[in-house]
Amino acid sequence: MAKGENVDISPSFHDRAFPDIIANGFGVEVKSTNKEPWRCVGNSVFEGMRDPSVQQIYVVFGKMGGLPAVRWGRYEDRIDHVRISHAPRFVLEMESKASLFEKMGVSYNDICVLAAEQKMCHVREYARKRLKPGERLWWLEDEPGEEKTLPIEVRLYMKLPREEKTALRAEGAILYPQIVGGSRVKK
Protein backbone atom coordinates (compact mmCIF):
# COMPACT_ATOMS: atom_id res chain seq x y z
CA MET A 1 0.00 0.00 0.00
CA ALA A 2 1.36 3.46 -0.89
CA LYS A 3 1.83 5.57 2.25
CA GLY A 4 -1.06 7.98 2.80
CA GLU A 5 -2.84 6.91 -0.39
CA ASN A 6 -5.43 4.27 -1.11
CA VAL A 7 -3.25 2.59 -3.74
CA ASP A 8 -2.31 -1.07 -3.56
CA ILE A 9 1.08 -1.50 -5.26
CA SER A 10 2.52 -4.96 -5.86
CA PRO A 11 4.90 -6.74 -8.20
CA SER A 12 3.35 -8.92 -10.90
CA PHE A 13 2.25 -12.46 -10.13
CA HIS A 14 5.43 -13.93 -11.66
CA ASP A 15 8.98 -12.59 -12.09
CA ARG A 16 8.57 -12.74 -15.89
CA ALA A 17 5.02 -11.41 -15.91
CA PHE A 18 3.93 -8.35 -17.81
CA PRO A 19 3.78 -5.59 -16.66
CA ASP A 20 6.39 -5.41 -13.90
CA ILE A 21 4.33 -3.49 -11.30
CA ILE A 22 0.58 -3.46 -10.63
CA ALA A 23 -1.22 -0.56 -8.91
CA ASN A 24 -5.06 -0.52 -8.68
CA GLY A 25 -5.60 -1.94 -12.17
CA PHE A 26 -2.77 0.06 -13.74
CA GLY A 27 0.45 -1.55 -14.83
CA VAL A 28 3.96 -0.16 -15.03
CA GLU A 29 6.49 -1.78 -17.35
CA VAL A 30 10.07 -0.80 -16.52
CA LYS A 31 12.65 -0.64 -19.35
CA SER A 32 16.18 0.66 -19.60
CA THR A 33 19.10 0.93 -22.00
CA ASN A 34 22.80 1.70 -21.69
CA LYS A 35 22.77 3.23 -25.18
CA GLU A 36 21.88 6.71 -26.41
CA PRO A 37 18.59 6.09 -28.30
CA TRP A 38 15.26 5.92 -26.50
CA ARG A 39 14.62 2.49 -28.04
CA CYS A 40 14.55 -1.11 -26.81
CA VAL A 41 12.97 -4.45 -27.62
CA GLY A 42 9.87 -4.91 -25.54
CA ASN A 43 7.61 -7.79 -24.69
CA SER A 44 6.22 -10.58 -26.81
CA VAL A 45 3.36 -9.68 -29.13
CA PHE A 46 1.53 -12.65 -27.64
CA GLU A 47 1.73 -11.29 -24.07
CA GLY A 48 1.34 -14.79 -22.67
CA MET A 49 2.39 -13.69 -19.19
CA ARG A 50 0.19 -10.58 -19.05
CA ASP A 51 -1.46 -9.96 -15.70
CA PRO A 52 -5.21 -10.16 -16.39
CA SER A 53 -6.06 -7.62 -13.68
CA VAL A 54 -4.32 -4.78 -15.56
CA GLN A 55 -6.51 -2.43 -17.59
CA GLN A 56 -4.01 0.28 -18.62
CA ILE A 57 -0.21 -0.01 -18.93
CA TYR A 58 2.44 2.68 -18.73
CA VAL A 59 6.15 2.38 -19.46
CA VAL A 60 8.92 4.00 -17.43
CA PHE A 61 12.14 4.05 -19.46
CA GLY A 62 15.60 4.84 -18.08
CA LYS A 63 18.30 5.79 -20.59
CA MET A 64 21.87 5.55 -19.29
CA GLY A 65 23.71 6.22 -22.57
CA GLY A 66 24.72 9.81 -23.29
CA LEU A 67 23.02 12.11 -20.80
CA PRO A 68 21.08 9.82 -18.40
CA ALA A 69 17.36 10.54 -18.26
CA VAL A 70 13.97 8.96 -17.58
CA ARG A 71 10.78 9.21 -19.64
CA TRP A 72 7.36 7.67 -19.31
CA GLY A 73 4.21 7.28 -21.35
CA ARG A 74 1.33 5.01 -22.23
CA TYR A 75 2.79 1.67 -23.29
CA GLU A 76 0.64 1.38 -26.42
CA ASP A 77 1.71 4.85 -27.61
CA ARG A 78 5.40 3.99 -27.32
CA ILE A 79 5.33 0.77 -29.35
CA ASP A 80 6.37 1.66 -32.89
CA HIS A 81 7.52 -1.58 -34.53
CA VAL A 82 7.56 -5.40 -34.34
CA ARG A 83 10.87 -7.24 -34.48
CA ILE A 84 11.08 -10.95 -35.18
CA SER A 85 13.73 -13.12 -33.55
CA HIS A 86 12.56 -16.41 -32.06
CA ALA A 87 9.16 -14.78 -31.58
CA PRO A 88 7.59 -11.46 -32.58
CA ARG A 89 8.37 -8.76 -30.03
CA PHE A 90 7.21 -5.19 -29.71
CA VAL A 91 9.84 -2.46 -30.08
CA LEU A 92 9.50 0.53 -27.76
CA GLU A 93 10.54 3.97 -28.98
CA MET A 94 10.02 6.75 -26.46
CA GLU A 95 10.30 9.41 -29.19
CA SER A 96 7.90 7.67 -31.57
CA LYS A 97 5.83 9.91 -33.84
CA ALA A 98 3.22 7.21 -34.56
CA SER A 99 2.44 4.02 -32.70
CA LEU A 100 2.54 0.61 -34.36
CA PHE A 101 -1.20 0.34 -33.85
CA GLU A 102 -1.85 3.56 -35.78
CA LYS A 103 0.26 2.10 -38.59
CA MET A 104 -1.73 -1.15 -38.42
CA GLY A 105 -5.08 0.59 -38.20
CA VAL A 106 -6.13 -1.34 -35.06
CA SER A 107 -6.03 -0.41 -31.38
CA TYR A 108 -3.73 -2.03 -28.84
CA ASN A 109 -6.76 -2.99 -26.75
CA ASP A 110 -8.28 -4.78 -29.77
CA ILE A 111 -5.02 -6.65 -30.48
CA CYS A 112 -4.62 -7.73 -26.84
CA VAL A 113 -7.81 -9.79 -26.81
CA LEU A 114 -7.05 -11.69 -30.03
CA ALA A 115 -5.80 -15.26 -30.23
CA ALA A 116 -2.15 -15.71 -31.25
CA GLU A 117 -3.08 -16.67 -34.83
CA GLN A 118 -5.16 -13.52 -35.22
CA LYS A 119 -2.36 -11.36 -33.77
CA MET A 120 0.01 -12.89 -36.33
CA CYS A 121 -2.36 -11.90 -39.16
CA HIS A 122 -1.86 -8.26 -38.13
CA VAL A 123 1.91 -8.72 -37.76
CA ARG A 124 2.16 -10.32 -41.22
CA GLU A 125 0.09 -7.58 -42.83
CA TYR A 126 2.28 -4.91 -41.19
CA ALA A 127 5.46 -6.71 -42.31
CA ARG A 128 4.16 -7.13 -45.89
CA LYS A 129 3.62 -3.35 -46.16
CA ARG A 130 7.31 -2.84 -45.34
CA LEU A 131 8.61 -5.27 -47.99
CA LYS A 132 10.63 -4.06 -50.94
CA PRO A 133 9.91 -5.45 -54.44
CA GLY A 134 10.99 -9.09 -54.70
CA GLU A 135 11.08 -9.67 -50.92
CA ARG A 136 8.84 -12.15 -49.11
CA LEU A 137 8.12 -13.20 -45.56
CA TRP A 138 9.98 -16.52 -45.58
CA TRP A 139 10.20 -16.48 -41.77
CA LEU A 140 6.44 -16.19 -41.27
CA GLU A 141 4.68 -18.15 -43.94
CA ASP A 142 4.99 -20.43 -46.91
CA GLU A 143 4.43 -19.23 -50.44
CA PRO A 144 1.08 -20.35 -51.89
CA GLY A 145 1.38 -23.93 -53.14
CA GLU A 146 4.82 -24.32 -51.52
CA GLU A 147 5.15 -26.57 -48.52
CA LYS A 148 8.02 -25.90 -46.10
CA THR A 149 7.58 -28.31 -43.26
CA LEU A 150 10.05 -30.25 -41.19
CA PRO A 151 9.53 -33.77 -39.93
CA ILE A 152 8.62 -33.84 -36.26
CA GLU A 153 10.86 -36.79 -35.39
CA VAL A 154 14.48 -36.19 -34.43
CA ARG A 155 16.95 -37.88 -36.79
CA LEU A 156 20.71 -38.19 -36.64
CA TYR A 157 22.44 -36.21 -39.37
CA MET A 158 24.92 -39.04 -40.06
CA LYS A 159 22.02 -41.41 -40.86
CA LEU A 160 20.28 -39.08 -43.35
CA PRO A 161 20.34 -39.88 -47.07
CA ARG A 162 23.21 -38.15 -48.93
CA GLU A 163 20.81 -35.92 -50.90
CA GLU A 164 19.21 -34.62 -47.72
CA LYS A 165 22.61 -33.93 -46.10
CA THR A 166 23.68 -31.97 -49.19
CA ALA A 167 20.44 -29.97 -49.20
CA LEU A 168 20.78 -29.15 -45.49
CA ARG A 169 24.42 -28.06 -45.91
CA ALA A 170 23.45 -25.84 -48.85
CA GLU A 171 20.57 -24.27 -46.94
CA GLY A 172 22.83 -23.67 -43.93
CA ALA A 173 25.48 -21.99 -46.11
CA ILE A 174 22.86 -19.73 -47.72
CA LEU A 175 21.13 -18.74 -44.48
CA TYR A 176 24.32 -18.53 -42.38
CA PRO A 177 27.29 -17.83 -44.69
CA GLN A 178 29.62 -17.31 -41.73
CA ILE A 179 29.69 -21.08 -41.15
CA VAL A 180 31.61 -21.61 -44.38
CA GLY A 181 33.96 -18.65 -43.91
CA GLY A 182 37.63 -19.24 -43.25
CA SER A 183 38.94 -19.53 -39.71
CA ARG A 184 40.57 -16.08 -39.98
CA VAL A 185 37.36 -14.34 -41.05
CA LYS A 186 35.91 -12.08 -38.34
CA LYS A 187 32.50 -13.28 -37.21
N, C-alpha and C positions, 0 to 999 in steps of 0.2 A: 504494500500500500504506500503511495506517495505521501510524505509527511504533510499534514494539513489539508490534503485534498482527498476527494472521494474517487481516487483512481487506483485501480488494482493493476499493478505492473508485475509481469512475470516473464521468465524466459519461455521460449516455445516448448512444446511437449517432448521434443527430441533434439539432440544437439545438432542434427542436420536438417531440422525442420525449417520451414519458410513461413513467415518472416522470423527474424531472430528474437524480437521482443514483442510481447502482446500487452496492450493497455486498453481496457474497456472496449474491446472490439476493433481497435486500431492496431495495426502492425507496423513495426519499424525494422527495416532491413538495413544492416550495417555493412558498408563496403569501404574499401580503401585501396590505394595504390601508392607505390614508391616512385612512380613516374610523373611526368609533367602533365599529360592530358587528363581531363576529367572523364576518363573512359575505363570501363572494365567489363569483363564477361560476368554476366549475372547468373540467374538461376535457370533451371531447365524449363523449357516451354511447357512441359507436361505438369510441372508443379505437383508432383506426386507426394511430396511431404508438406504440402500447404496445410496450415492450421485452419480447420473449418470454421473456427469461431471468429476469424478476422474478416471484417467487412471492407476496410479501406487500408491500403498499405502506403507507407512513406519510406523513402530511402534517405539515410544519412551517409554522406560520402566524405571520407577524409583523404586528402591528397598530400602526400609527403614529398613528392618531387618538386623541384623549383621552390617557389615560396609556399610553404605549407598552409593549407586552408581547409575549411569544412563547408560543404553546401548540403542542402536538403531540398526535397521536393516530393511530389506525388510519384510513386513508383512507376505507374503506367505512363506518365508524361515524360519520364527519363529513359524509357526503353526506346531505342531508335533503330535497332537492327536485330537479326537473328544470325548467329554463327553456328555452323555445324562442325562438330568434332566427332565424338562417339555418340552424341545426342544433340539435338537442337537446343541452343541456349540463347537466352536474351542477352543483348549487349546494352549496357547502361552508358549513357552519355549525358552528363550533367549540363552541358551547354547545347543540347539538342534543340533544333529549330522546329522539328516536327516529330511526333512520336511514331513508332512503328505501326501503331493501330490506326493512326490517321492515314498512313501510307497504304495500309491494307483495306481501309474502309470498313473497319469493324471495331467495336469497343473492346477494351481489355476485359471488362466485366462479362461481355458476351463470349469471348474466347475462353475465359476461365472455366465456364460451365460445360464446355464441349468435351467429348470423348477424345482420346489421343488421336485417333484416325481423322477426326474432323479438324483438330488443331493442325495436323500435318497438311490437310488440304489447303489451309490458309498459308502455311509456311511455304509449300510448293508454289502456290500462285504468286506469292511475294518474290520468291527466288526466280521464277520464270521471267518476271518483269525486269529483272536485273541482268538477264543473260544477253550476251553479245551474239551477233549472227554466227551460226554454226556451233554454238555451245549447247549442251544439254545437261540435265540433272542426273548424271549417272549415279550419284550417291544417294538419290532419293527414290528413283523409280526406274522401271524397265521401259525401253522403247516399245511402242505398240507392236505386238506380234513377236517380240524378242523375249525369250525367257532367260533370266540370269538367276538361277537358283543354285544353291550348294547342297550336296547331300548332307543329311543330318548326322549320319554316323561318322565317327572319327576313324580315319584310316592312316596307316603309316605311309609316309612318303616313299620309302624304299620299296614298298610292295605295290605301288601304283603302276599302271601300264606306262611304257616309255612315252607314248604320245601325250598322256596326261601330265607327266613330269615336265616334258618340254613346254607344253602350254602354260603350266603354272610358272615355270622359270621365266618365260617370255612376258607373262602378265606382271610378274614381280619386277622385272627390269623396266617395264614401261611405267608402272605406277610409282616405283621407288628406284630411280636410276642410280642413287648413291650406293646401292648394294653391289653394283658391278663396277664402280669406280676403283681406281688403283688405291693401294694402301697409303700412298702419300697425298691423296686428294683430301682437302679439308672437308669435313662433313658438318 
